Amino acid sequence: MTNPPHSDLLLTHVRLLDPQSGLDQPGSLLVRDGRIADFGPSLGRPDGVEEIDGDGCVLCPGLVDIRVGLGEPGHEYRETIASTAQAAAAGGITTIITLPDTRPSIDDPALVHLLRSRGEETGSLSILPYGAVTRGCRGEELAELGLLHEAGAVAFTDGTSAIASARMMRLALSYARGFGAKIVQHPEDPSLAAGGAATEGELATRLGLPGISPAAEAIMIARDIRLAALTGGSVHFGHVSTAEAVSLIRRAKNEGINVTCDTAPPYFDLNETAIGEWRSYAKLSPPLRAEQDRLAIAAGLKDGTIDAIASDHQPRDADDKRVPFAQASPGGVGLVTLLGITLAQVHGNGLPLSQAIAMLTSRPAGLFGLEAGTLRQGAPADLCLFHPERAWQVEAGKMPGKAQNTPFDGRPLEGRVIGTWKAGRRVFG
């Protein structure tokens, strides 16, 4: 059930949580004309306003997901923009940044405009594209970064392909610095990762799988930290997954180098044993790591080394996965489970709730200068209402959206989205 666009709305008996302002208190929130009009502990009920009793649930800004692969354009058999919007709304997500390695790649300003407008057409999801660093995301020729930036690209990346050439990365960092943009790197040395399917070690050997050394991540991160220091540019590392990566990034931040990073739920909730007996839904890129790496990622969340949590949503068709493990396409969906898996760190690892929500809202928005992730008065009423302890179980095949390739199939969770609003319009719940 949804209310019409821009209807006036009063959400009562909620726990207002806005990490950006430090707000954390019981109260109500008033929406007028699609924007946050007021909030606080003792709001009256204006005439003609629809009232929704939040029953003590947490009301926070709509989640901001900064690493989402789309099936459209080019792979609509995997997922469409419409099905992405459906899954995002069910996950409490109202803004996404999408990877440019679609078909065609987002290396043309017209495609940036197209994706942004397609997001507006959904009525439930803001789609903000990354522009490609290189033409076709092939790593050979620098794309027109300035024109892409003018068209609305929020940063630049080659998506799931690493920028392998140190010279190309140096050029990109220098050029993007001129207009204050980040270069987002998939931190994996492709020459060390080529042909691999699982993290190198005893488990991969026992399963007969070609291995990828964890050093492939650390080597790329160490190189790009040095290039960021050399150029004064800003580098952001996506889906970091190893203890050594966290250590390198922590040290670089302490030295004042312009480096940030995110991770994804599989890397703090699962380890390599989740691939079990060649379970292809748990084949990801980067691959799942050893337990000591998982623990280091969880520690990096708590101490602030890791700036944000992103879903790393990579939709795949069943046929992409129903092949031998080594041949299966890597990637897992994550929109619906982003909040629930993050809350597992709150329930079981002592991560403060406000800090967890910050890494899903204000901190990712702040990294890329987005007008999102806050309950500020006058801001668009992009809202997520969730019960932090309501139990549910992840079931592949029964999740909202088209793609169902979740590595968390069967995982019991505490914490469920009750309602999602985009510009004051209810889009889920």
N, C-alpha and C positions, 0 to 999 in steps of 0.2 A: 504494500500500500504506500503510495506517495502523495505528498501534498503538492499543489500546483506551484509553478515557479514564483519566487518572490512573495510567497504568502508570509504574513507576519506570524511569528512562532515564539513561544516561550517554553524553554526546557527547564523544568524545575526538579528539585531534589537530586542534584547531580554533584559530583566531586569535580570542581573546576580545576583543571591541571594544564598550566601553560608554562613549560620550562623556560621559555625566553624571558618572561617577566618575573618568574619565581612564584607565580600564582599557584596555590594548592590549598583550596578551601571548599567547604560545602556551599552551595548557592544555586542560583538560576542564571540563565543566559537568554537575552532577548534578541531576536532576529527581525530586522525590518528591511524590506526591499533587497533581500539577499545579502545584507551585511550585518555584522555584529553591532547592535545598537547600544547594548549595555549588558553588564553582568555584575554579580555580587551576591552577598548573603541574604539580602532582604529586598528583592525587587517586587513591586506590585504587579498585578495582572491587568494590563491595559485592555480596554474594550476591543472586541473583534479579533483577538489574538488566539490562535490555536495553542492549546497547552498540552505538553507531553511530560508525563511524570517519569523522570529518569531512574527512580527507584534506587537511588544511591550509587548508580554506576558512574564510571569516570567519563567526563566529557573533556576531550583534548582536541587540538587542531587536527584536521584531516592529515593523514600521514603523507610524507613526501618521500618517494622512492626514486633514488638517483641512478639505478642501474636496471633497466628493463629492456629486454629484447622483444621486438614485435615480430609477428609473422607477416605483417602487412607493411609495405608492399613486397610482393615476390614469393612469400611462403604462406599464402592464405589457407592452404590445406592444414597447416599447423595451428594457426590462430589468426583472428581478424582483430581490427581495432575495436569492433563492437564486443567481441568476447573478452578482450583485454579489459575493457571498461567494466564489464559485468564482474569479472574476477576481482578487479581492483576495488570496486565498491563494496564487495563482500569482505574485503580485507581492511576496510577503513581508509583506503588510499584515495586521495583526491588529486594528487599531482604526481606525474612521473616524468623522468628524463629518459629518453629512449636512445638506444645505441644506433649508430648510423650504418651498420653492416647489413642493411636490408638489400633487396634487389629491385631497383638500382640502389646504390649506396647514397647516403645523404651527403653528397658532395656538390650539390647545386642549390642555390638559394631558393629556387622555386619549390623544391621538395621540403625545405624547412617551413616555408609558408603553408604548404599543403598539410603537413602533419599537425601543425599548430591549429589550423582551421578544422581538421578532422576531429581533433580533440574537443574543440568547442561544440561541434555537431553532436557529440555523444550526450552533452548536457550533464555529464557526471564526472568528467575527468579532464584535467589540463594535461596536454601532451607537449612537452618541451624537448626538442631534439638536441642531441649532440651533433655537431658537424664532424665530418670525416677529416682526419689530419691529412691523409693522402688520398689522391684520386682513386676511387674504387676500393678504398681501404687496402690497397695492394702494397703500400710501403715504398713506392717508386718515385712519385712526384707529389710535391706538396699541393694540397688543395687550396682554393681561394679562401683562406681563413678570414680575411677582412670582410669579404662579401657575405660569407656565411654568418659571421658575427652580426653584421648589419641586418640580416634577414631574421635574426632571432635565435641563432644557435647559442646555447648557454655555455658551451665549452667544446673541446675537440678531443676526439679519440678515434682509433681504428677498431673499436669494439672488442671483439673476442680475438683479434689479431694484435700481437705485440708490435710496437714500432721498433723493428729490429736494428735498423741502422742508427748508430750513435750520431752520425752527421745529420740525418734527417730529424732525430729527436732534438738535437741542438738548435737546428733551424726553427723547428716548430715552437720550442720554448721561447726563443728570442723574438719571433714574430708575434706570438700570442701575448707576450709581455706588453707589447705596445698598446694593446687595448684591454689589459687587465684580465685576460682569460686564462683558464687552466688547461693544461694538457693532461688527459686522463689515460693512464697506461694500464694495459693488461700485462701484469708483471711476470713474464715467463719467457726466458730465453728460448726462442724457437728451435735453435740448433740442438739444445739439450733435451727439448721436449718432443721432438719429432718422432712420430710413430709410437709414443707411449700411451698407456691406457690407465695406469694406476700409479700411485706413489711407489717409487723404487724401494724395495726392502723385502723382508721375509714373506709377507702376505702375497705380494705380487709374484714372487718367485714360486711360492707354493701353488698359486692358481695358474701359473704359466702365462702371466700377463707381462707384456713389455712395460718397463718401468720409466717413470719420470722422476729425476732427482729433485728433491726439495731445493737444492742449490740453484735450480733454474730460476726460481722466484727471487732468491736473495741476490743473485748475480745481476739481474736486470734492475732491481731496486737500488743496489749499490751504485750501478752505473748512472742511473737517472738522478739520484741524489747529487752525485758529483756534477752532472750536467746542469741541474737546477742551480747549484752554487755558482757554477761558471757563468751562467747566463743571467742570473737574477730572475729567471722564470719561475712559474708555479706548476708543480707536478702533483697530480693526485693519483694514487694507486688504488685500483679497484680490487675487490674481493681478495684481500690479503689472507693468507692461509697458513703461514709457517711462523714458528717461534723466531727464527732468524730475521724474517721480514719485520716483525714487530720491534725487535731490538734495534735494527738499522733505522727504522722510522723514528723511534723514540730518541735515539742519539741525534739524528738530523734535526729534529724539532728543538732539542736542547741547544743545538748550535745555531739556531735562528734561520735555518734553511727553509725556504717556502715549500713545504711538503705536507700533504694531507693524505688521508686514506679512508677507505671503508672496508667492511667485511660483509659476509652474507651468512644467514643462519646455519647452513650446513657446516660451516667451518668452526662454529662454537657449540654446535649441538650434536654433531656426528663425527665419528672418526672412520678410518679406512675399513674397519671391520663391517661397516654397513653394506659394503659391496657383497658380503656373504659369499654365496656360491654363484658368482658371476651375475649379480643383480644389476642389470643395466640401467634401471631407473636411478641408481646411485652413482652412475658414471657422470662426473662433472668436470668442468674445466675452470680453475685448476682441480686436480683430483682430490678426493678426501685424504686427509693426512693422518699421521700417527697421533696417539692420544696426547703426547707431550705438546704437540703443536696445537691441538684443540684447547688444551688448558692455557697455553700462552695467548691464544686469541681471546679467550674469556677474560684473562687478566688484563689484556690490552683494552678491552671494553671498560673495565672498572677503573683503570688508572687514567683514562682519557687519551691514551695514545691513538686509539682508533676513533676517528671523528664521527662516523656515521655507520648505520646498518642499512644495507640495501638488499632487496630480494634476490638480485641476480637472476631474475625471471628469464628462463630460456625455454620457450614452448617447443615441444617435439611431438611429432605424430607417433602413433604406436609402432608404425613400420620402421621409424628411425631407431627404435629401441629393441624391437623383436628380432634381433640378429645376435650373433656371438658378441660377447662383451667387448672384445678388442675392436670390433667393427662398428659398434653402436655409436650413434651421435651423442656427444656429451651435452649435458644441460638438464636442468630441472626447473619446474615451475615454482613460484614462490610468493605470488601476490596474496593468496588467501591465507597462507600460513605465516606471513611476515611478523605480524603482531604476536600471535600465539607462541611461536618459537622464541621470540625475544623475551616474552614474559616468563618463559621457563628459566631464564637467567635471573629474573627477579625472585621467583619462588624458590629456586634451588641453589643459587650461587651468590646471593647477597647483593645483586646489582640494585641500587635504589630505583624505584619506579620512575621518579622524575628524570633521572639520568637516562633510563631506557627510552622513555618517550622523547626526550631531547634528541637522541640519536636517530629517531624516526621522523622528527618534525623540524624543530628550529635549527638544529645543527646542519643537516643536509641542505636546508633552504639557505642558510647563511653561507655555506661553502660556495654556492653558485649564484648568490645574490637574488634569490627568488622572493617574490611577494607571497609567501605562503608560510605555513608552520607556526602560526601564532593566533592567539585569541584577542589580539589588539582591537580596541573599539574602532569601528569604521572599516575593518578588514573584511574581505569576503567571508561569508559564513560557511567555510569549509570545515566540517566538524566530524569527529569520530566519537561515538558513544560505545563504551565497551565495559563488560563485566570482567574484572580482573581474575576472578576465580571460577567462572562457569566452565565446567568440563565438557570436552568434546573430543572426537577422534578423527584424525585425518583418514579419508577413504578415497583412494584414487578411483576415478570413474564416477564419483558423486559430488565433486567440487564444482562450484560455479565456474563458468568459462569453458572454452573448448579443449584446451590442452590439459592433460591429466598426469603428466610425467613427473610426479612428485617423489623426491627421495625420502619423504617422511610418511609414506603410506603405512597406516596402522599405528602411528604415533599418537598416544593420548596426550592431550593438552589441557591446560587451565588458562582461561582467558579468551573471551569470544566477543566479536563485534556485534553490537545490538542494533546500531543504526549508523548510517553515513549520510551526510548532507553536503551537497555542492551548491554554493551560492544560495543557501537557505532552502534548497529543494531536496527533499528526502529521496535518495537514490538506492538505499538498501535498508532493509529491516521493516 
